Amino acid sequence: MTSFAFTDLLIGVGVAFFLEGLLFLASPSWMRRAMESTLAAPDRLLRIAGVISALGGLMLIWMVRH
């Protein structure tokens, strides 16, 4: 685990888990409703949201690194 990129990846995953945990801690009922609405959403909408989220994350990483 000496690779800088791998370390950054693990830090990013840790931050994501931390933030998700805070959401569950702050409002478990809201998170439950959000998950239920996600289950009801069509696959196409989830894919679009996934692409937008992934591209936004890449843009954020690029902006921080440059």
N, CA, C and O atoms as a GROMACS GRO file, in nm:
protein
  264
    1MET      N    1   0.083  -0.119   0.000
    1MET     CA    2   0.000   0.000   0.000
    1MET      C    3   0.087   0.125   0.000
    1MET      O    4   0.059   0.221   0.073
    2THR      N    5   0.190   0.125  -0.080
    2THR     CA    6   0.277   0.242  -0.088
    2THR      C    7   0.237   0.336  -0.200
    2THR      O    8   0.288   0.448  -0.207
    3SER      N    9   0.147   0.294  -0.286
    3SER     CA   10   0.104   0.378  -0.397
    3SER      C   11   0.021   0.495  -0.346
    3SER      O   12  -0.075   0.478  -0.271
    4PHE      N   13   0.059   0.614  -0.389
    4PHE     CA   14  -0.013   0.735  -0.349
    4PHE      C   15  -0.158   0.731  -0.398
    4PHE      O   16  -0.248   0.770  -0.324
    5ALA      N   17  -0.179   0.685  -0.519
    5ALA     CA   18  -0.314   0.679  -0.575
    5ALA      C   19  -0.400   0.582  -0.497
    5ALA      O   20  -0.518   0.609  -0.473
    6PHE      N   21  -0.344   0.469  -0.457
    6PHE     CA   22  -0.421   0.371  -0.380
    6PHE      C   23  -0.456   0.426  -0.244
    6PHE      O   24  -0.566   0.404  -0.194
    7THR      N   25  -0.364   0.498  -0.183
    7THR     CA   26  -0.392   0.560  -0.054
    7THR      C   27  -0.504   0.662  -0.067
    7THR      O   28  -0.593   0.668   0.017
    8ASP      N   29  -0.498   0.742  -0.173
    8ASP     CA   30  -0.605   0.839  -0.197
    8ASP      C   31  -0.739   0.769  -0.216
    8ASP      O   32  -0.841   0.817  -0.166
    9LEU      N   33  -0.741   0.657  -0.287
    9LEU     CA   34  -0.863   0.582  -0.308
    9LEU      C   35  -0.921   0.536  -0.175
    9LEU      O   36  -1.040   0.550  -0.151
   10LEU      N   37  -0.837   0.481  -0.090
   10LEU     CA   38  -0.884   0.434   0.041
   10LEU      C   39  -0.935   0.549   0.128
   10LEU      O   40  -1.033   0.533   0.200
   11ILE      N   41  -0.868   0.662   0.121
   11ILE     CA   42  -0.915   0.779   0.196
   11ILE      C   43  -1.052   0.823   0.143
   11ILE      O   44  -1.141   0.856   0.221
   12GLY      N   45  -1.068   0.823   0.012
   12GLY     CA   46  -1.197   0.860  -0.047
   12GLY      C   47  -1.309   0.766  -0.007
   12GLY      O   48  -1.420   0.810   0.024
   13VAL      N   49  -1.281   0.637  -0.006
   13VAL     CA   50  -1.382   0.539   0.036
   13VAL      C   51  -1.416   0.561   0.184
   13VAL      O   52  -1.532   0.553   0.224
   14GLY      N   53  -1.314   0.588   0.263
   14GLY     CA   54  -1.338   0.614   0.405
   14GLY      C   55  -1.424   0.737   0.428
   14GLY      O   56  -1.512   0.736   0.513
   15VAL      N   57  -1.399   0.842   0.352
   15VAL     CA   58  -1.479   0.964   0.364
   15VAL      C   59  -1.623   0.937   0.321
   15VAL      O   60  -1.716   0.986   0.384
   16ALA      N   61  -1.641   0.859   0.216
   16ALA     CA   62  -1.776   0.826   0.171
   16ALA      C   63  -1.852   0.748   0.279
   16ALA      O   64  -1.968   0.778   0.307
   17PHE      N   65  -1.787   0.649   0.340
   17PHE     CA   66  -1.850   0.574   0.449
   17PHE      C   67  -1.883   0.666   0.567
   17PHE      O   68  -1.990   0.655   0.627
   18PHE      N   69  -1.791   0.756   0.599
   18PHE     CA   70  -1.813   0.848   0.709
   18PHE      C   71  -1.936   0.937   0.685
   18PHE      O   72  -2.021   0.952   0.772
   19LEU      N   73  -1.943   0.996   0.564
   19LEU     CA   74  -2.055   1.083   0.532
   19LEU      C   75  -2.187   1.007   0.529
   19LEU      O   76  -2.289   1.058   0.577
   20GLU      N   77  -2.185   0.887   0.474
   20GLU     CA   78  -2.308   0.807   0.473
   20GLU      C   79  -2.350   0.773   0.615
   20GLU      O   80  -2.469   0.777   0.648
   21GLY      N   81  -2.254   0.740   0.699
   21GLY     CA   82  -2.286   0.711   0.838
   21GLY      C   83  -2.346   0.831   0.909
   21GLY      O   84  -2.438   0.815   0.990
   22LEU      N   85  -2.295   0.950   0.879
   22LEU     CA   86  -2.352   1.070   0.939
   22LEU      C   87  -2.498   1.091   0.898
   22LEU      O   88  -2.580   1.133   0.979
   23LEU      N   89  -2.528   1.061   0.772
   23LEU     CA   90  -2.667   1.075   0.726
   23LEU      C   91  -2.759   0.978   0.800
   23LEU      O   92  -2.870   1.016   0.840
   24PHE      N   93  -2.714   0.855   0.818
   24PHE     CA   94  -2.795   0.758   0.892
   24PHE      C   95  -2.809   0.801   1.038
   24PHE      O   96  -2.916   0.783   1.097
   25LEU      N   97  -2.705   0.855   1.096
   25LEU     CA   98  -2.708   0.900   1.234
   25LEU      C   99  -2.804   1.018   1.252
   25LEU      O  100  -2.882   1.022   1.347
   26ALA      N  101  -2.796   1.113   1.159
   26ALA     CA  102  -2.876   1.235   1.170
   26ALA      C  103  -3.025   1.211   1.145
   26ALA      O  104  -3.109   1.268   1.214
   27SER      N  105  -3.057   1.128   1.047
   27SER     CA  106  -3.198   1.110   1.011
   27SER      C  107  -3.222   0.972   0.951
   27SER      O  108  -3.230   0.958   0.828
   28PRO      N  109  -3.233   0.870   1.035
   28PRO     CA  110  -3.256   0.735   0.982
   28PRO      C  111  -3.387   0.721   0.905
   28PRO      O  112  -3.394   0.645   0.808
   29SER      N  113  -3.490   0.792   0.947
   29SER     CA  114  -3.618   0.780   0.876
   29SER      C  115  -3.609   0.839   0.735
   29SER      O  116  -3.665   0.784   0.641
   30TRP      N  117  -3.537   0.953   0.721
   30TRP     CA  118  -3.520   1.012   0.589
   30TRP      C  119  -3.440   0.919   0.499
   30TRP      O  120  -3.472   0.902   0.382
   31MET      N  121  -3.335   0.857   0.554
   31MET     CA  122  -3.253   0.765   0.475
   31MET      C  123  -3.336   0.643   0.432
   31MET      O  124  -3.321   0.594   0.320
   32ARG      N  125  -3.422   0.595   0.521
   32ARG     CA  126  -3.508   0.481   0.486
   32ARG      C  127  -3.600   0.518   0.369
   32ARG      O  128  -3.617   0.440   0.275
   33ARG      N  129  -3.660   0.638   0.376
   33ARG     CA  130  -3.747   0.684   0.266
   33ARG      C  131  -3.668   0.700   0.137
   33ARG      O  132  -3.717   0.667   0.029
   34ALA      N  133  -3.546   0.751   0.147
   34ALA     CA  134  -3.462   0.768   0.028
   34ALA      C  135  -3.431   0.634  -0.036
   34ALA      O  136  -3.434   0.620  -0.158
   35MET      N  137  -3.402   0.533   0.046
   35MET     CA  138  -3.374   0.400  -0.009
   35MET      C  139  -3.498   0.339  -0.072
   35MET      O  140  -3.489   0.274  -0.176
   36GLU      N  141  -3.613   0.360  -0.010
   36GLU     CA  142  -3.738   0.307  -0.068
   36GLU      C  143  -3.766   0.372  -0.203
   36GLU      O  144  -3.809   0.304  -0.297
   37SER      N  145  -3.743   0.502  -0.214
   37SER     CA  146  -3.768   0.569  -0.342
   37SER      C  147  -3.666   0.524  -0.447
   37SER      O  148  -3.698   0.518  -0.566
   38THR      N  149  -3.545   0.491  -0.404
   38THR     CA  150  -3.444   0.439  -0.497
   38THR      C  151  -3.487   0.303  -0.550
   38THR      O  152  -3.470   0.275  -0.669
   39LEU      N  153  -3.541   0.220  -0.464
   39LEU     CA  154  -3.589   0.089  -0.509
   39LEU      C  155  -3.702   0.101  -0.610
   39LEU      O  156  -3.716   0.017  -0.699
   40ALA      N  157  -3.783   0.206  -0.597
   40ALA     CA  158  -3.896   0.225  -0.687
   40ALA      C  159  -3.857   0.294  -0.818
   40ALA      O  160  -3.935   0.294  -0.913
   41ALA      N  161  -3.738   0.352  -0.823
   41ALA     CA  162  -3.696   0.426  -0.943
   41ALA      C  163  -3.660   0.330  -1.056
   41ALA      O  164  -3.609   0.221  -1.031
   42PRO      N  165  -3.687   0.370  -1.180
   42PRO     CA  166  -3.651   0.286  -1.294
   42PRO      C  167  -3.499   0.280  -1.313
   42PRO      O  168  -3.426   0.371  -1.275
   43ASP      N  169  -3.453   0.170  -1.373
   43ASP     CA  170  -3.310   0.149  -1.394
   43ASP      C  171  -3.247   0.263  -1.474
   43ASP      O  172  -3.135   0.306  -1.445
   44ARG      N  173  -3.317   0.311  -1.574
   44ARG     CA  174  -3.263   0.418  -1.659
   44ARG      C  175  -3.230   0.542  -1.576
   44ARG      O  176  -3.125   0.603  -1.595
   45LEU      N  177  -3.318   0.579  -1.486
   45LEU     CA  178  -3.296   0.696  -1.402
   45LEU      C  179  -3.176   0.675  -1.309
   45LEU      O  180  -3.097   0.766  -1.288
   46LEU      N  181  -3.164   0.555  -1.255
   46LEU     CA  182  -3.051   0.525  -1.167
   46LEU      C  183  -2.919   0.528  -1.244
   46LEU      O  184  -2.817   0.573  -1.191
   47ARG      N  185  -2.920   0.479  -1.368
   47ARG     CA  186  -2.799   0.483  -1.449
   47ARG      C  187  -2.758   0.626  -1.480
   47ARG      O  188  -2.640   0.660  -1.474
   48ILE      N  189  -2.855   0.710  -1.514
   48ILE     CA  190  -2.827   0.851  -1.542
   48ILE      C  191  -2.770   0.918  -1.418
   48ILE      O  192  -2.672   0.992  -1.427
   49ALA      N  193  -2.830   0.893  -1.303
   49ALA     CA  194  -2.780   0.950  -1.178
   49ALA      C  195  -2.638   0.900  -1.149
   49ALA      O  196  -2.554   0.975  -1.101
   50GLY      N  197  -2.612   0.773  -1.178
   50GLY     CA  198  -2.479   0.716  -1.158
   50GLY      C  199  -2.374   0.780  -1.246
   50GLY      O  200  -2.264   0.810  -1.201
   51VAL      N  201  -2.408   0.802  -1.372
   51VAL     CA  202  -2.314   0.866  -1.465
   51VAL      C  203  -2.286   1.009  -1.421
   51VAL      O  204  -2.171   1.052  -1.420
   52ILE      N  205  -2.390   1.082  -1.385
   52ILE     CA  206  -2.372   1.220  -1.342
   52ILE      C  207  -2.286   1.225  -1.215
   52ILE      O  208  -2.197   1.309  -1.204
   53SER      N  209  -2.312   1.136  -1.122
   53SER     CA  210  -2.235   1.131  -0.998
   53SER      C  211  -2.089   1.096  -1.025
   53SER      O  212  -1.999   1.159  -0.969
   54ALA      N  213  -2.065   0.997  -1.110
   54ALA     CA  214  -1.928   0.956  -1.142
   54ALA      C  215  -1.853   1.070  -1.211
   54ALA      O  216  -1.738   1.097  -1.176
   55LEU      N  217  -1.915   1.135  -1.308
   55LEU     CA  218  -1.850   1.245  -1.377
   55LEU      C  219  -1.824   1.363  -1.284
   55LEU      O  220  -1.720   1.427  -1.291
   56GLY      N  221  -1.920   1.390  -1.196
   56GLY     CA  222  -1.901   1.498  -1.099
   56GLY      C  223  -1.785   1.467  -1.005
   56GLY      O  224  -1.706   1.555  -0.971
   57GLY      N  225  -1.775   1.342  -0.963
   57GLY     CA  226  -1.664   1.302  -0.878
   57GLY      C  227  -1.530   1.314  -0.947
   57GLY      O  228  -1.433   1.361  -0.888
   58LEU      N  229  -1.525   1.272  -1.074
   58LEU     CA  230  -1.400   1.286  -1.150
   58LEU      C  231  -1.362   1.432  -1.169
   58LEU      O  232  -1.244   1.467  -1.160
   59MET      N  233  -1.461   1.517  -1.195
   59MET     CA  234  -1.432   1.659  -1.211
   59MET      C  235  -1.379   1.718  -1.080
   59MET      O  236  -1.286   1.799  -1.082
   60LEU      N  237  -1.438   1.679  -0.969
   60LEU     CA  238  -1.393   1.728  -0.840
   60LEU      C  239  -1.249   1.684  -0.812
   60LEU      O  240  -1.168   1.764  -0.766
   61ILE      N  241  -1.219   1.559  -0.838
   61ILE     CA  242  -1.083   1.508  -0.819
   61ILE      C  243  -0.986   1.585  -0.908
   61ILE      O  244  -0.879   1.625  -0.863
   62TRP      N  245  -1.022   1.606  -1.035
   62TRP     CA  246  -0.935   1.678  -1.128
   62TRP      C  247  -0.912   1.821  -1.079
   62TRP      O  248  -0.799   1.871  -1.085
   63MET      N  249  -1.018   1.887  -1.031
   63MET     CA  250  -1.004   2.025  -0.985
   63MET      C  251  -0.913   2.033  -0.862
   63MET      O  252  -0.834   2.127  -0.849
   64VAL      N  253  -0.922   1.937  -0.773
   64VAL     CA  254  -0.839   1.937  -0.653
   64VAL      C  255  -0.694   1.909  -0.689
   64VAL      O  256  -0.603   1.967  -0.630
   65ARG      N  257  -0.672   1.821  -0.784
   65ARG     CA  258  -0.536   1.782  -0.822
   65ARG      C  259  -0.465   1.883  -0.909
   65ARG      O  260  -0.342   1.883  -0.916
   66HIS      N  261  -0.539   1.972  -0.978
   66HIS     CA  262  -0.475   2.068  -1.069
   66HIS      C  263  -0.498   2.209  -1.027
   66HIS      O  264  -0.451   2.302  -1.092
   0.00000   0.00000   0.00000
